[in-house]
């Protein structure tokens, strides 16, 4: 449910050929988390479900990041590329190297488990930037409800799964996941009927700088709004006067 939930969002991105106001961070972090959980499951036994679901997650998140990278602006592309290189190659490679060199036996599983638990929390914390945007703009356009619902249900189920297996590394990270998921749905309920507070979209009147007629080299810093209809009228009168002047000159010639 969680990995399929963003499909409508990316369908919209592909259809409009623009990443609009969406962020790549949740998907890059989701890919990184799935990679970590696969590594943890390969070290620890009897957690086959972690391998299957996170393998599917790696494929899904890679597709999402690729689509985002295709339709994002140049600045967003560079930022996404930096995140992928930092997290999915740099940090993951470092964790893999250090745990293989410094850890042995069950100690390795514990170290990887703590690492997975820490970064799993970041998966749920990543959408906080979107939540902040929802509060600022009073618009839920870029926080899909289906993703928030899927994250909440998933967090509940994985918490119960970890609790029954007595695996603290699986159970604990899903506690903040449940809380943040509920908060996202509450925000959606509050702002779903509100309009965006984006002042930049408001249409402003054009302005004109008043020039001192007696001393043209000096500019009066007063700025006045322009009435379009009156401006058109003045332009029309100016054109009539110019035409009359040309007629008089031609008549004299």
C-alpha positions in Angstrom: 0.0 0.0 0.0 2.7 2.5 0.9 4.9 1.8 -2.1 1.9 1.9 -4.5 0.2 5.0 -2.9 2.4 7.6 -4.8 1.3 6.2 -8.2 -1.4 8.9 -8.7 1.1 11.6 -7.8 3.6 10.4 -10.4 0.9 9.9 -13.0 0.1 13.6 -12.5 3.8 14.5 -12.9 4.1 12.4 -16.1 0.9 13.9 -17.5 1.9 17.5 -16.8 5.5 16.8 -17.6 6.5 18.8 -14.5 7.4 17.9 -10.9 5.5 21.0 -9.8 5.8 21.5 -6.0 6.6 17.9 -5.1 9.8 16.9 -3.3 12.1 13.9 -4.1 13.3 13.6 -0.5 10.6 11.1 0.8 11.3 8.8 -2.1 15.1 9.0 -1.9 14.9 8.3 1.9 12.4 5.5 1.3 14.8 3.8 -1.2 17.6 4.1 1.3 15.5 2.7 4.1 14.4 -0.3 2.0 18.1 -1.0 1.1 19.0 -1.0 4.8 16.1 -3.3 5.8 17.2 -5.8 3.1 20.7 -5.8 4.5 19.3 -6.3 8.0 17.1 -9.2 6.9 20.0 -10.9 5.1 22.1 -10.8 8.3 19.3 -11.9 10.7 17.3 -15.1 10.2 13.5 -15.7 10.1 12.6 -12.3 8.6 11.8 -13.3 5.0 8.9 -10.8 4.8 11.4 -7.9 5.3 13.3 -9.1 2.2 10.2 -9.5 0.0 8.5 -6.2 0.7 11.6 -4.1 0.7 12.8 -5.6 -2.6 9.5 -4.5 -4.1 10.1 -1.1 -2.3 13.5 -0.7 -3.9 12.1 -1.2 -7.4 9.1 1.1 -6.8 11.2 3.9 -5.2 13.8 3.7 -7.9 11.1 4.2 -10.6 9.6 7.1 -8.7 13.0 8.8 -8.3 13.7 8.3 -12.0 10.4 9.8 -13.0 11.0 12.8 -10.7 14.5 13.3 -12.1 13.1 13.2 -15.7 10.5 16.0 -15.2 12.1 18.1 -12.5 13.9 21.4 -13.0 17.6 21.5 -13.4 18.0 22.7 -9.8 15.8 20.0 -8.4 17.6 17.4 -10.5 21.0 18.4 -9.0 19.5 18.3 -5.5 18.0 14.9 -6.1 21.2 13.5 -7.6 23.2 14.8 -4.6 20.8 13.1 -2.2 21.0 9.8 -4.1 24.8 9.9 -4.2 25.0 10.9 -0.5 22.5 8.4 1.0 22.1 5.5 -1.4 25.8 5.2 -2.3 27.9 7.1 0.2 26.1 6.4 3.6 24.9 2.9 2.6 28.3 2.0 1.3 29.9 3.3 4.5 27.5 1.3 6.7 28.1 -1.8 4.7 31.9 -1.5 4.9 32.0 -0.7 8.6 29.6 -3.4 9.7 31.5 -6.0 7.7 34.9 -5.0 9.0 34.2 -4.0 12.6 31.3 -6.3 13.6 31.0 -10.1 14.0 28.2 -12.5 14.5 25.1 -11.4 16.4 26.8 -8.0 17.2 26.6 -7.2 13.4 22.8 -7.8 13.4 22.4 -5.5 16.4 24.4 -2.7 14.9 22.5 -2.9 11.6 19.2 -3.1 13.5 19.9 0.1 15.4 21.0 1.8 12.2 17.8 0.6 10.5 15.7 1.9 13.4 17.3 5.3 13.3 16.9 5.8 9.5 13.3 4.3 9.5 12.3 7.2 11.7 13.7 9.6 9.0 11.3 8.0 6.5 8.4 9.2 8.6 10.1 12.5 9.5 10.8 13.3 5.8 7.2 14.4 5.0 7.5 17.0 7.8 8.7 19.6 5.2 5.4 18.9 3.3 3.4 19.3 6.5 5.1 22.7 7.1 4.2 23.8 3.6 0.5 22.7 4.2 0.3 24.9 7.3 2.0 27.9 5.5 -0.1 27.7 2.3 -3.3 26.2 3.9 -3.4 23.8 0.9 -3.0 20.0 0.8 -2.3 19.9 -2.9 1.1 18.3 -2.4 0.2 16.0 0.5 -1.9 13.2 -1.0 -4.3 11.6 1.5 -3.9 8.1 0.2 -0.1 8.2 1.0 -0.7 9.5 4.5 -3.4 6.7 5.1 -1.1 4.0 3.7 1.8 5.1 5.9 -0.4 5.1 9.0 -1.9 1.6 8.3 1.6 0.3 7.4 3.1 1.6 10.6 0.4 0.0 12.7 0.8 -3.4 11.0 4.6 -3.4 11.2 4.5 -2.4 14.8 2.3 -5.4 15.6 4.6 -7.6 13.5 7.7 -6.5 15.4 5.9 -6.8 18.7 4.8 -10.4 18.1 8.4 -11.3 17.0 9.8 -9.4 19.9 12.0 -7.5 17.5 12.5 -4.0 18.9 14.2 -2.8 15.7 11.0 -3.4 13.7 8.5 -2.3 16.3 10.0 0.9 17.8 10.4 3.0 14.5 6.8 2.5 13.7 5.6 4.3 16.8 6.5 7.8 15.5 5.3 6.6 12.1 1.8 6.1 13.5 1.8 9.4 15.3 3.1 11.4 12.2 0.7 9.5 9.9 -2.3 10.5 12.1 -1.1 14.1 12.2 -0.9 14.2 8.4 -4.5 13.0 8.1 -5.6 15.6 10.7 -3.9 18.4 8.6 -5.6 17.0 5.5 -9.0 17.2 7.2 -8.4 20.8 8.4 -7.1 22.2 5.1 -8.7 20.1 2.4 -11.3 22.7 1.6 -9.0 25.7 2.0 -7.5 27.7 -0.8 -3.8 28.2 -1.2 -2.4 31.3 0.5 0.1 31.9 -2.3 0.3 35.7 -2.6 2.6 35.4 -5.6 -0.3 34.3 -7.7 -2.3 37.5 -7.1 -2.5 39.8 -10.1 -1.0 43.2 -9.5 -1.5 46.5 -11.3 1.4 47.6 -13.5 3.4 50.6 -12.2 5.0 53.6 -13.9 7.8 55.8 -12.8 7.1 59.6 -12.8 9.8 61.6 -14.5 10.4 65.3 -13.6 9.5 67.2 -16.8 11.6 70.3 -16.0 14.7 68.3 -15.3 14.5 65.0 -17.3 17.8 63.7 -15.9 16.2 63.5 -12.4 13.7 60.8 -11.6 10.9 61.2 -9.1 10.9 58.0 -6.9 7.1 58.1 -6.5 5.5 55.1 -8.1 1.8 55.2 -9.1 -0.6 52.4 -10.2 -1.7 52.6 -13.7 -5.3 52.6 -14.8 -5.3 50.5 -18.0 -8.4 52.2 -19.5 -7.1 55.7 -18.9 -3.7 54.7 -20.2 -5.2 53.4 -23.4 -7.2 56.6 -23.7 -4.1 58.7 -23.3 -2.3 56.6 -25.9 -5.2 57.2 -28.2 -5.1 60.9 -27.7 -1.4 61.0 -28.2 -1.7 59.1 -31.5 -4.5 61.5 -32.7 -2.3 64.5 -31.9 0.7 62.9 -33.7 -1.5 62.2 -36.8 -2.8 65.8 -36.8 0.8 67.1 -36.6 1.9 64.9 -39.5 -1.1 66.1 -41.6 -0.3 69.7 -41.0 3.4 69.2 -42.0 2.4 67.4 -45.1 -0.1 70.2 -46.0 2.7 72.8 -45.6 5.0 70.8 -47.8 
